[in-house]
Amino acid sequence: MSETFDAIVIGTGQSGPALAARLSGAGMKVAVVERKRFGGTCVNNGCIPTKALVASARAAYMARRGGDFGVMIGGDIAVDMAKVKARKDAIVARSTQGVEGWMKGLENATVYQGHGAFEGPRTVRVGDATLEAGKIFINVGARASTPPIPGIETVPYLNNSSIMEVDFLPEHLLVLGGSYIGLEFGQMFRRFGAEVTIINRGPRLISREDEDVSEAVREILENEGIRVLTDTGDWRIEKRGDGLACLMTCGGAATEAEGSHLLVATGREPNTHDLGLEAAGVSLDARGFIEVDDQLRTNVEGIWAIGDCNGRGAFTHTSYNDHEIVAANLLDDDPRRVSDRITTYGLFIDPPLGRVGMTEREVRASGRKALIGRRPMSRVGRAVERSETQGFMKVLVDAETKEILGASLLGIGCDEIVHSLLDMMYAKAPYTVIQRAMHIHPTVTELIPTMLGELEPLN
Ligand SMILES: Cc1cc2nc3c(=O)[nH]c(=O)nc-3n(C[C@H](O)[C@H](O)[C@H](O)COP(=O)(O)OP(=O)(O)OC[C@H]3O[C@@H](n4cnc5c(N)ncnc54)[C@H](O)[C@@H]3O)c2cc1C
């Protein structure tokens, strides 16, 4: 069976569905291909389920802290992991079904459930069906990768997908990887009641961030009783009874960490290995990401790559923004580009980190004249009222243009508050605009103008 379309969308991640809707809305005949669960990583085993679990973990944490607020809860705080998982599953199911219903209900669109692979630059095969189109959009995402660690094959281990099925409390979770995913799961399981050890290769956690941010994050985790090992190497996994041990060097000396369960959170790789891209002539970079230009076109005319598989972002918002760029160029005569966007993301430990633009390290490396403002959360009224004073806010400004260069906000609500700076950056407005704005009291955001009024030269 062969059918011809105007457009084929492979994968229903965070950009494919929205793009399919735009294309079908513009009157195009569209094929949507999904081999697994509609909505992809974010919906099924990424952002949405992890944040649902983080919310349960925070509820447990706040219940244990009830006494700090004069709220007395008798007895130990117990976490029912089956209920935690059921709540998360219900939230996921709503989102997955929402995307599935949306795609199946689109006018002019046909949904194919199966693995899609190119047979040529205009041809995609899904099972028995051969689909032809002049425009093909690849939104196949990425998956957890496991590095070659000696002994890992001797133990069952979890990754960000399989951990979603955990409905029990691991006695002691070892987390390999001290980056965003590892830290979110590590803190969450500690709050559920597990012992947790985080093992990081590099000398500090979340090494893309500034050192003061890494240090403050480490302190937050250690304050909750998480063991954090950094500067480790030569990992070797050994089965020990019902559990396991990770043997390693730590700061050059031999050491080990024992646990009951292992989560491997060391990185992700694109789903480009089984797409038949060679049949289409689409180029990959050395790490397997699809090479694209600033408007997300691959080297083959009529084929675009959007979302994590193009290596231009690793977030739901970057993937969604990819669809906006492609749709703007194709349908709106608006030449939007990837380079128009400003880097921004969150780390959803509690309290969260909201990041935008350049780090302090990047600003220093750029050699430009800059100003810096810094405020500990212990000097933020809202944080004090809530007895949640961990973290700090830091903002960097260009001394000559007065434009905001970047910010790292670590503290309660900072995943939301960072947008006040992000929007100023998109407006290319000088920091003095926000410095003069009157904000609501008592909020965390009211201290942003204050912090901007206390800038000092970055020496
Ligand atoms: C644990 C975790 C937490 C995260 N938290 C956040 C967060 O808080 N905020 C954030 O912004 N980002 C977060 N992310 C990242 C975010 O989930 C991804 O960046 C986002 O899902 C974008 O993915 P995508 O659109 O590229 O494709 P995906 O969402 O990965 O979807 C790709 C889809 O393509 C399908 N597919 C693949 N190959 C084929 C094929 N050959 N044929 C047919 N279908 C195919 C897959 O089944 C899948 O449905 C998190 C990720 C993880 C793992």
The ligand as an SDF file (V2000), in Angstrom:
LIG
                    3D

 53 58  0  0  0  0  0  0  0  0999 V2000
   13.5990   12.3300   33.2200 C   0  0  0  0  0  0  0  0  0  0  0  0
   13.4990   13.4970   32.2850 C   0  0  0  0  0  0  0  0  0  0  0  0
   13.0580   14.7120   32.7580 C   0  0  0  0  0  0  0  0  0  0  0  0
   12.9440   15.7890   31.9070 C   0  0  0  0  0  0  0  0  0  0  0  0
   12.5260   16.9770   32.4140 N   0  0  0  0  0  0  0  0  0  0  0  0
   12.4140   18.0400   31.6010 C   0  0  0  0  0  0  0  0  0  0  0  0
   11.9430   19.2740   32.0990 C   0  0  0  0  0  0  0  0  0  0  0  0
   11.6220   19.4010   33.2680 O   0  0  0  0  0  0  0  0  0  0  0  0
   11.8230   20.3150   31.2440 N   0  0  0  0  0  0  0  0  0  0  0  0
   12.1600   20.2040   29.9290 C   0  0  0  0  0  0  0  0  0  0  0  0
   12.0340   21.1760   29.1880 O   0  0  0  0  0  0  0  0  0  0  0  0
   12.6410   19.0410   29.4190 N   0  0  0  0  0  0  0  0  0  0  0  0
   12.7630   17.9590   30.2110 C   0  0  0  0  0  0  0  0  0  0  0  0
   13.2020   16.7750   29.7010 N   0  0  0  0  0  0  0  0  0  0  0  0
   13.5520   16.6970   28.2680 C   0  0  0  0  0  0  0  0  0  0  0  0
   12.2810   16.5700   27.4120 C   0  0  0  0  0  0  0  0  0  0  0  0
   11.5250   15.4840   27.8430 O   0  0  0  0  0  0  0  0  0  0  0  0
   12.6130   16.4360   25.9370 C   0  0  0  0  0  0  0  0  0  0  0  0
   13.5280   17.4380   25.5800 O   0  0  0  0  0  0  0  0  0  0  0  0
   11.3270   16.5970   25.1350 C   0  0  0  0  0  0  0  0  0  0  0  0
   10.4990   15.4980   25.3500 O   0  0  0  0  0  0  0  0  0  0  0  0
   11.5480   16.8530   23.6600 C   0  0  0  0  0  0  0  0  0  0  0  0
   11.5720   15.7010   22.9730 O   0  0  0  0  0  0  0  0  0  0  0  0
   11.3000   15.6100   21.4130 P   0  0  0  0  0  0  0  0  0  0  0  0
   10.2010   16.5010   20.9620 O   0  0  0  0  0  0  0  0  0  0  0  0
   12.5880   15.7530   20.7470 O   0  0  0  0  0  0  0  0  0  0  0  0
   10.8460   14.0910   21.2430 O   0  0  0  0  0  0  0  0  0  0  0  0
   10.3280   13.0170   22.3100 P   0  0  0  0  0  0  0  0  0  0  0  0
    9.4780   13.6400   23.3320 O   0  0  0  0  0  0  0  0  0  0  0  0
   11.4980   12.2310   22.7620 O   0  0  0  0  0  0  0  0  0  0  0  0
    9.4140   12.1440   21.3650 O   0  0  0  0  0  0  0  0  0  0  0  0
    9.8780   11.4220   20.2560 C   0  0  0  0  0  0  0  0  0  0  0  0
    8.7680   10.5070   19.7920 C   0  0  0  0  0  0  0  0  0  0  0  0
    9.1650    9.9030   18.5840 O   0  0  0  0  0  0  0  0  0  0  0  0
    8.8000    8.5450   18.6090 C   0  0  0  0  0  0  0  0  0  0  0  0
    9.6900    7.8530   17.6670 N   0  0  0  0  0  0  0  0  0  0  0  0
   11.0260    7.7140   17.7580 C   0  0  0  0  0  0  0  0  0  0  0  0
   11.5110    7.0850   16.6830 N   0  0  0  0  0  0  0  0  0  0  0  0
   10.4460    6.8080   15.9050 C   0  0  0  0  0  0  0  0  0  0  0  0
   10.2960    6.1640   14.6590 C   0  0  0  0  0  0  0  0  0  0  0  0
   11.3510    5.7140   13.9700 N   0  0  0  0  0  0  0  0  0  0  0  0
    9.0600    6.0000   14.1510 N   0  0  0  0  0  0  0  0  0  0  0  0
    7.9720    6.4770   14.8250 C   0  0  0  0  0  0  0  0  0  0  0  0
    8.0570    7.1220   15.9990 N   0  0  0  0  0  0  0  0  0  0  0  0
    9.2840    7.2840   16.5220 C   0  0  0  0  0  0  0  0  0  0  0  0
    8.9790    8.1410   20.0420 C   0  0  0  0  0  0  0  0  0  0  0  0
    8.2120    6.9770   20.3500 O   0  0  0  0  0  0  0  0  0  0  0  0
    8.4760    9.3650   20.7750 C   0  0  0  0  0  0  0  0  0  0  0  0
    7.1050    9.2980   21.0080 O   0  0  0  0  0  0  0  0  0  0  0  0
   13.3000   15.6560   30.5310 C   0  0  0  0  0  0  0  0  0  0  0  0
   13.7360   14.4190   30.0310 C   0  0  0  0  0  0  0  0  0  0  0  0
   13.8290   13.3570   30.8930 C   0  0  0  0  0  0  0  0  0  0  0  0
   14.3000   12.0420   30.3350 C   0  0  0  0  0  0  0  0  0  0  0  0
  1  2  1  0
  2  3  1  0
  2 52  2  0
  3  4  2  0
  4  5  1  0
  4 50  1  0
  5  6  2  0
  6  7  1  0
  6 13  1  0
  7  8  2  0
  7  9  1  0
  9 10  1  0
 10 11  2  0
 10 12  1  0
 12 13  2  0
 13 14  1  0
 14 15  1  0
 14 50  1  0
 15 16  1  0
 16 17  1  0
 16 18  1  0
 18 19  1  0
 18 20  1  0
 20 21  1  0
 20 22  1  0
 22 23  1  0
 23 24  1  0
 24 25  2  0
 24 26  1  0
 24 27  1  0
 27 28  1  0
 28 29  2  0
 28 30  1  0
 28 31  1  0
 31 32  1  0
 32 33  1  0
 33 34  1  0
 33 48  1  0
 34 35  1  0
 35 36  1  0
 35 46  1  0
 36 37  1  0
 36 45  1  0
 37 38  2  0
 38 39  1  0
 39 40  1  0
 39 45  2  0
 40 41  1  0
 40 42  2  0
 42 43  1  0
 43 44  2  0
 44 45  1  0
 46 47  1  0
 46 48  1  0
 48 49  1  0
 50 51  2  0
 51 52  1  0
 52 53  1  0
M  END
$$$$
